[in-house]
Amino acid sequence: MSEFADRRGADRRDADRRRRRTSARRRARSLLPGLAGAVLAALVILGVATIELKAGRPPICPCGTVKLWWGVVQSSENSQHVMDWYSFSHVIHGLLFYFFAHLLWRRWKLFGGRPATWALPIAVAFEAFWELLENSPFIIDRYRAVTISYGYSGDSVVNSVADIGFMVLGFLLAARLPVRASIALAVAFELFTLAMIRDNLTLNVLMLAWPLDAIRAWQAG
């Protein structure tokens, strides 16, 4: 009995060591941030909110309320609340940022792979830069001129912060999901928003960079 108990104890210890090694390998491959990375990402988001407030962006919807969801694209309240149809695009941003971070710093070992530790705050910084650019007069006027967002006036600060939050959600999902599941999720979101509002991330980028009258007419449908 003593020999059997010893053998069982040794087996359990071996299994524990294997689990710890597997967990360590997963952490090494993962691009999830430590405490310092999470704090830095939060500070970047706070910085964006501060810059937008100082630039005169409305903190919340000028209507005076904050709604969890707003689903009417062609309205003055679009991009003013917490969630809208374009929140799905920001989740896709996070999936893409994770893919590129993994490619650059895990697979290609660019800069020795050292930036991988800061992958999330770097992604947040890129998303924050887009939020600031998107709310600049140049991009606001561009949206009005070449897309169906005729009345677009920029985002509220609440919406900008939420957009970055949805990007972070996409990044965290990509860290946990198998690659095929991340791809399937991105495609599903693109097809879903295309069906619901005749717009998605792909068309948004296309219409900003290379507007096509045929697509604009179809979207206005």
C-alpha positions, -999 to +999 in steps of 0.1 A: +000+000+000+028+024+009+045+018-025+012+023-043+005+056-024+041+068-032+035+060-069+002+079-069+019+108-052+047+109-078+021+107-106+003+137-092+035+157-088+044+149-124+010+159-136+012+192-116+047+199-132+033+193-167+003+216-160+027+243-147+050+240-178+020+241-201+006+272-183+041+288-185+043+282-222+008+296-228+017+328-208+049+331-228+030+329-261+002+352-249+003+389-255-019+397-225-004+425-204+009+424-169-001+450-143+022+477-158+008+472-193-028+473-181-021+505-161-003+521-191-033+512-214-057+528-189-035+560-187-036+562-225-074+560-225-076+586-198-052+608-219-075+606-249-105+615-229-087+645-215-075+657-250-110+654-265-125+673-236-100+701-240-106+701-277-143+708-271-157+674-278-190+668-258-185+645-228-219+628-235-246+630-261-257+666-266-292+652-260-283+650-224-286+613-218-263+583-220-278+552-235-262+518-235-273+512-272-282+534-301-291+517-333-302+545-357-272+553-380-287+583-397-294+604-367-278+631-346-273+605-317-252+581-337-217+577-322-229+596-291-237+567-268-219+537-254-227+511-281-238+514-317-235+494-349-199+505-353-189+490-319-185+457-338-158+473-360-138+482-330-139+446-317-124+437-351-097+463-346-087+444-315-086+411-333-064+426-360-041+444-335-036+411-317-028+393-350-003+419-361+014+420-326+017+382-327+031+383-362+056+410-355+068+401-320+061+364-315+067+350-350+091+374-366+107+384-333+110+421-344+131+440-319+138+407-302+102+403-294+105+427-265+075+449-274+052+419-269+050+427-232+035+461-242+013+448-270-020+459-254-010+495-245+006+498-280-027+487-295-046+511-273-023+539-284-030+532-321-067+530-314-065+562-294-047+579-323-075+569-346-101+583-322-084+616-321-080+616-359-116+605-365-128+635-344-106+660-362-124+685-386-106+668-416-120+634-410-154+646-399-157+666-432-144+636-451-172+614-436-198+640-446-185+644-481-179+608-493-199+584-470-236+581-461-228+598-427-241+631-440-248+645-405-218+631-387-204+655-362-178+634-344-180+612-313-188+621-278-161+614-253-181+586-238-184+570-272-147+574-280-137+558-247-162+530-253-148+524-288-113+519-273-129+496-248-144+474-275-110+473-292-095+460-259-123+434-258-114+422-293-077+420-283-086+400-252-108+377-272-081+371-297-057+361-268-081+335-257-098+322-289-083+298-314-072+316-346-100+301-366-126+313-341-111+348-342-113+349-380-149+335-379-159+361-354-145+390-375-162+377-407-195+372-388-194+408-375-187+421-409-215+402-425-239+410-397-234+448-399-234+447-437-268+430-435-282+453-408-269+488-419-252+482-453-219+492-437-190+476-420-153+481-413-143+471-448-167+495-465-159+522-440-122+521-449-129+518-486-153+548-487-129+570-467-099+561-489-115+555-523-152+565-524-173+548-550-206+564-560-222+530-566-216+518-531-227+552-516-260+549-536-265+513-525-259+523-488-283+552-491-308+527-506 
